[in-house]
Amino acid sequence: MASIANEMENLLREAFSPSLLDVINDSAKHSGHSGDDGSGESHFTIVIESAAFTGKSRLERQRMVNAALGDIPGGRVHALAIKASAPQTAA
């Protein structure tokens, strides 16, 4: 069975063709805290850069990521920090 981290990475690559993607499992930092279900996959940080985010607000980018992940945020994962950005263009 694939890990939730791998599943999130695959979904995000398919949805956004990111130039940068890092799915970081922060669960060990939250062991014993609220939302820790003992699976070792309850808390994550996603760092993603994609042209799909160009012209979008921070809230719009976060909503796009959450939508791409379906039932994972808030269902299968307790906490998800999202750092989504568009590629920087050279001036």
ChimeraX attribute file (.defattr): number of C-alpha atoms within 10 A of each C-alpha:
attribute: neighborCount
match mode: 1-to-1
recipient: residues
	/A:1	3
	/A:2	6
	/A:3	10
	/A:4	18
	/A:5	17
	/A:6	11
	/A:7	13
	/A:8	19
	/A:9	18
	/A:10	12
	/A:11	15
	/A:12	22
	/A:13	17
	/A:14	11
	/A:15	16
	/A:16	18
	/A:17	15
	/A:18	19
	/A:19	12
	/A:20	14
	/A:21	18
	/A:22	14
	/A:23	18
	/A:24	14
	/A:25	17
	/A:26	17
	/A:27	23
	/A:28	13
	/A:29	10
	/A:30	13
	/A:31	16
	/A:32	11
	/A:33	9
	/A:34	10
	/A:35	15
	/A:36	19
	/A:37	16
	/A:38	11
	/A:39	9
	/A:40	15
	/A:41	19
	/A:42	25
	/A:43	23
	/A:44	20
	/A:45	17
	/A:46	20
	/A:47	15
	/A:48	25
	/A:49	21
	/A:50	21
	/A:51	14
	/A:52	16
	/A:53	21
	/A:54	13
	/A:55	11
	/A:56	14
	/A:57	12
	/A:58	14
	/A:59	10
	/A:60	13
	/A:61	22
	/A:62	18
	/A:63	13
	/A:64	18
	/A:65	23
	/A:66	17
	/A:67	13
	/A:68	17
	/A:69	17
	/A:70	13
	/A:71	11
	/A:72	17
	/A:73	19
	/A:74	13
	/A:75	10
	/A:76	14
	/A:77	20
	/A:78	17
	/A:79	20
	/A:80	18
	/A:81	15
	/A:82	18
	/A:83	16
	/A:84	23
	/A:85	22
	/A:86	18
	/A:87	16
	/A:88	10
	/A:89	5
	/A:90	4
	/A:91	3
